[in-house]
Amino acid sequence: MQNSSAPTTAHDPTLVLLTVEEAARRLSVGRTTCFALIGAGALESLMVGGLRRVPADAPAAYLARRRAEQRAA
């Protein structure tokens, strides 16, 4: 049984890099949509070895940009 006081991976503040799946969960979108955002350059990511990772602050930065765009429209 998992300790309920332990942070879930999706919200663990100690993580510096997220998997694409974890970033997608933080944005409440699917994995495919998250990869599309990365491919379009809208969501920052980098390769670590052969693994695609998203900086932990990138989902919040993406959301902040989108909100600013919406307000400006």
Contacts in CASP RR format, 6 or more apart in sequence:
PFRMAT RR
TARGET T0000
AUTHOR 0000-0000-0000
METHOD contacts of the structure
MODEL  1
MQNSSAPTTAHDPTLVLLTVEEAARRLSVGRTTCFALIGAGALESLMVGG
LRRVPADAPAAYLARRRAEQRAA
7 13 0 8 1.000
7 14 0 8 1.000
9 15 0 8 1.000
9 22 0 8 1.000
10 22 0 8 1.000
10 25 0 8 1.000
10 26 0 8 1.000
11 26 0 8 1.000
15 22 0 8 1.000
15 56 0 8 1.000
16 55 0 8 1.000
16 56 0 8 1.000
17 48 0 8 1.000
17 53 0 8 1.000
17 54 0 8 1.000
17 55 0 8 1.000
17 56 0 8 1.000
18 26 0 8 1.000
18 53 0 8 1.000
18 54 0 8 1.000
18 55 0 8 1.000
18 56 0 8 1.000
18 58 0 8 1.000
18 59 0 8 1.000
19 51 0 8 1.000
19 52 0 8 1.000
19 53 0 8 1.000
19 54 0 8 1.000
20 31 0 8 1.000
20 34 0 8 1.000
20 35 0 8 1.000
20 38 0 8 1.000
20 45 0 8 1.000
20 52 0 8 1.000
20 53 0 8 1.000
20 54 0 8 1.000
21 31 0 8 1.000
21 34 0 8 1.000
22 54 0 8 1.000
23 34 0 8 1.000
23 43 0 8 1.000
23 45 0 8 1.000
23 54 0 8 1.000
23 58 0 8 1.000
23 59 0 8 1.000
24 30 0 8 1.000
24 31 0 8 1.000
24 33 0 8 1.000
24 34 0 8 1.000
26 59 0 8 1.000
27 34 0 8 1.000
27 37 0 8 1.000
27 43 0 8 1.000
27 59 0 8 1.000
27 62 0 8 1.000
27 63 0 8 1.000
29 37 0 8 1.000
34 43 0 8 1.000
34 54 0 8 1.000
37 43 0 8 1.000
37 62 0 8 1.000
38 45 0 8 1.000
38 52 0 8 1.000
38 54 0 8 1.000
42 62 0 8 1.000
42 65 0 8 1.000
43 54 0 8 1.000
43 58 0 8 1.000
43 59 0 8 1.000
43 62 0 8 1.000
44 54 0 8 1.000
44 55 0 8 1.000
44 58 0 8 1.000
44 61 0 8 1.000
44 62 0 8 1.000
45 52 0 8 1.000
45 53 0 8 1.000
45 54 0 8 1.000
45 55 0 8 1.000
45 58 0 8 1.000
46 52 0 8 1.000
46 53 0 8 1.000
46 55 0 8 1.000
47 53 0 8 1.000
END
